[in-house]
Structure formats: C-alpha cells, structure tokens
Amino acid sequence: MALTTAAGIILLAIAVPVLGPGCRHQEAVYPNCSLIRLHVVSNSDSASDQNLKRKIRDEIVAAVSPTFMETDNIEEARLVAGASLEHIHDIAADKIKAEGKNYPVKVELDCFPFPTKHYGSFILPAGDYEAVRVTIGRGAGANWWCVLFPPLCFVDMTRMAAVDLQLDSSKKEQKNKALDQGNCSQTPHTAVLQTTVANSKGDTPLPEDRVAVEYRFKILDFLQHFFSD
C-alpha cells in the first residue's frame, strides 16, 4: 500500500511541468518538452485492426522501455528515440506480416499536436508534444499513447503497477542518430520510416497480458532521481 501511494504521488508530480499548452517552457524545472510520447495509430476501428494495434503496442513497449529507463535526461532520450526508429519500424512491420495483413507502416519522430489526455489521475493538457508516432495502414482507427520519457510506458495506471523490465545493469552504447535539441517550437529533426509488407500467416499471437506487471523499486528510484534534478 505504501509503495502504491508513493508511486501515485510521484506520477502526479509529473503534471507540474505541463500546465500550459504547447512545448514552450512553462516551468523552469520541468518544461513541457521534457516529455517524449509514444503514439500508435491503428488502421481502422475494426476488431482485428484494434487487436493488431495492441499486439504491436505490447512488443514496442517491451522492446524499448528498458533502454529509456537507462536515459538520464531529455537530450539522451532524443538520441535513444531517434536510434530506435528502425527497430520500432521492424517490430511493427514484422507483426503486421505475421498477422497476415498487407498494411504499410510509418514511424516518425517529430512534434505533433495532441488533445487533452488522461492517464489515470495524470493529465496532459492539449498542446504540441514530441512523439514517436507509429501509423498502421490508413491510420484511421483509434489510437493509443504513453510517455516514453520519463519512461512511464510500463506503468499500468488501472492497476497502479509497473512492468518488470528485466533491466540490464550495463549502459547501452550511445546511439548514432542524433536529434536536434531545443523545444518543440523548433521542429526537431524528423525521421520517417515507411514500408508495405506482404501477406504472411502463422505467427502465434501474443496474449494481451504478455507483459507481467509488478512493482519495481528501480522505477521509483528512477522517477525520484528524475524529479530531484
């Protein structure tokens, strides 16, 4: 119970830097552009397309969250995001192919407008945010989002729990794709990966609860460190 309460307090603290619209610095300590989102948009609202979106979402989060957990600041997070685009693209394309679909997929890192979003009791007001956007097919269906940095994609707000990320203690080698620094009023370097994949069948679907959730003290330690900087 105490750990749950502590996690809730820390997550609510994130709302402090984002009380104003856009990516301009609203607070000296925690500006809006200290956030990078992950945004996954499905091909359509059909049951099969929404299911595909969730499978792609789960694989992306499982693959990239450990790396973002090792980042210490927004500049490093941008490097990680830029270097991860090809990997994220491959994850999405492979899953689309495995599910027997023939959808293109586009992965972008840029600044995008978002409406007001509720993440449990955590609220992000409408405005422009840096994001890795994964668009599946026509991108006409319901979307899903989380916060890549600070690394909250592993947080399950409905259960106030966090994914067991099996973190590696060694630092990953610095990535070789650098993004421009600065706020979102200055358009960041935009990287786009796009492809169309052929039909293929036979992949075993991932269970919806593939990623087991449990509390990790490292997550709380990271967030406490982030907000104490």
C-alpha angles and dihedrals in degrees: 000000000000091000091049090052092048091050091050093051092049093048092048089053089065090071091068097080096046104056092116132059126261130015098291117122105270096168126029094225104039111024121187091251092063084087130083117185134203112221122186117188120192127222093243143335094265115125093246094049093048090049090051090050091054092049092050090046092052094050094047094049092047091049102046107027095079090055093049089049087064095054118101104193144014094263092057090044090056090053090051092047093050093047091048097056096091092046092049090048091051092049092053095043093048093049092048090051093046090053091055096249128135100208125140116233128208126194119193137175109204144109114288135180115248131188120230108297130200117210100182103292090341112099128194112194122226114280146097118310135176109249146167101232121198112194116192116203112312092355090224099130137083114297136220128210143180138169115268094184123059077035101247100137088100092056114105101203094188090063098023088233136126134227118256097241098185088224120208112228094217120086115247115243111266111269121245100224110085123194126206114265125226136076128312093260082075105063108239122229104286120221120185128187118188136171145150118230130207125241118274135159140197106073116137108239117241113243113248090242094046092129108065115217127222137144117272121196088207090065092054091044090053094049092046089051091047094052094043093058 
